[in-house]
Amino acid sequence: MTPPNLHELSDNTALSRGWLYAHKIHPTSELVDTRCDKCGRGSVVPSGGFDVDLEGGSKFPDILLCGAHPFLLVSERVMADWHKSGINTFDAHSVRVISVKSAKAPLTRAPQYFRIEITGRCSVNSKASQMTISRQCSKCGRGYIDRDNHNPFAIAAGSWDGSPLFRDLKLLPRVSFCAQVVADLAMDKKHTNFQFKPAVLA
């Protein structure tokens, strides 16, 4: 059997030009404290939706870098295309653009965005991914991760649940992974500012 093509999914803002990004968020939902009571790692984040201020470019992308927190933010167009294609392993929360620091990108043209919380699951093989984890908390499992970004993430064999969108909630809760169908759809529908890096099964 041929191994499936898997990818790390992210925005491409740092390697392209002209895209706006969310530099500040304003919670519109209850705040949740994810900090570990043993090591203190974690943060206080909105439980659902929030508003954003945009800056740094002149074009609205389909996947929006969030500088305040590493959330996965996509346009309504992307979410609709995902649903039509049966890609639905996620929960979505409204993200409204309330200001844009660009004369070339009026607020009236801002798309509706959504915060995507992926429900598909996997486990990342830290050794095969050539990751070094130091000071790992015995309670929450968080630690300081050192990794060469040129090496692909390795998904532990048998851990991926087959979902088109998936994450390792314990080790890398903010890193998004996807199957080839998501990358193919982004190319077919011309979803802007997406980046897909190969991931492997190990």
N, C-alpha and C positions, 0 to 999 in steps of 0.2 A: 504494500500500500504506500502511495506517495505521501510524504509528510505534508500537512497543510501549510500554506503560506501565512505566517503571522507577523504582526507589525506592532511597534511602539507608535502610538498616535499622539501628535502634539501640534501646536501651531508652528509656523515658520517665520514668525515676526523678526527674529534676530538675524535671519539670513536673507531677508528680502527688504524691500523699501516701500514706504508709503502707507503701511497699514496702521490704523489707529489701534490703541490698546487701552484697557481699563486700568487706570493708575490709582483709582480710589473707589471703594465700595461704601454704600450706605445701606445697612441692613433694614429690610422690611419684614423680617420674620424673627422669631425668638432666637436669641443667642444661645449657643451650646458650648459648654466648656469641655474640650477634649483633652485637657492637660492631665497627665498621669500623676496621681497623688504620691507616687514613690520617687520618680525621676524628674517630674516637672515638665517633661516634653509634651508638646501639643500646643493648642491655641484655642482662642475663643472665636467661633465662627457662626454665621447665620445658619439656622437649621434648614432654611429653604431659600426663598428668593431675596433679592436685594437690588438696589439701584446702583448705577456706575457713572463715573465721570471718565470721558475718553480724551486722550491726547496722543501726541507723538507721530501723527501722520495726517493723511488727507482722504483715506479710503476706508470704508467699512468692510471688514473681512467677514467671511462665513465662520471662521473660528477665531475667537478673540482672546489674546493674551491677557491674563489677569495678573497685574503686578503686585496687588495687595495680598492675594492668596493663590495658590496654584490650582484654581478651579478649572474645570473643562467647560467652556462657554461656547455655544454654537448658535447660529442664526435659526430663526423659525423655518427658513427654507430647508436647511440641512435636516432639522428634526422631522419635517414633513416627508422629505425624501427617504429618510431612514424608516419611518413608519410604513410608507408605501411599499418598501422593499422587504418588510418583515424584520427589520432590525429594531428590536424593542426591548433589549435587556438593559433598561435604564429607567430612572425616575427623572422628571424634569421640573424645574422651578423657574418662575419668571424672573428675568433680569431686564430692567428698564434703563435705557440710556437717558440721563437727565441733563447732561451737559457735554459739549464737544468743543475742545480747544483747537479749532481749525476753521478758517474762513471758507475753505473749499469743501467742507463737509457739514452742511447745515443740519441742525438737530432734527428737522422735519424729515430728513431722509434716513434717519437711523433705523435699522431693522429691529424687530423684536428679538432679543436673545434669550437663551435658556441655559441655566446651570444644569449640567448633566451629571447625575450620580449613577455610575455604572453598577449594575447588579450581577453581571457575569463574574465568575471567579476563577482564579488560578493561583499557583504558588511559584514564585521566582526561585530558581536554583542559584543561590548566591555564589557558590564556588564556580559553577560553570559560567556565570556571568562575570567572573573575575572581580567580585566585589569584596572589599574588606569592611567588616562591621566591627566597630569598637564601642566599648562602654554600652553594650546592649542591656536594656533594662529587663530584669527577670520577670517583671509583672506585665508590662505592656508590649515588650518585644522591640521597642524603638531603640535605635542606636545611631551612631555617626557612621555614615556610609561613604567610603572612598571607592571610586570606580572610574576607569578609563571610558569616557563616553563613546570612544570609537569601537568598543566591543559591544556586540548585540546582547540584549537581555536574553537569558535562557529560561524558558518556562519548564518547570519540572514535569517530566513525563507522567501522564495520568492525572495531573492536577487541573488541567484546563477543562471546564465543564461544557465546552463546545459552543458557548455563546459568541455572537459576532462582536460584542464589546465586553471586555473583562478586565479585572484588576486583581492584584494581590493586596488585599486589605490590611494584612498584618505588617508586611515588610515595606511595601511601597504603595501606600493608599492613594497617592496623588498621581501615580504613573498610569496612563491609560494604554490598553492594548486592544488590538482588533484583528479580525480575520480578513482575508483577502476581499471578501464581498464589500467591506466598508471602503477599502482603498479603490476598488473598481468603480464603486458608485461615485466617489469623490471626483474621479477622473471623468466619468461619463457625464455627470451633472455640472462639472466645472466648479466644484466647491473651492472657494479661494482660501489661501493661506494655510492649508493643511500640509503637514509633513508626516511621512511614513518611513520609519526606519525598520529594517528587518529584525525580527525576533526569531529565536530558534527553540525547538524542543530538545530537552536534554535530561 
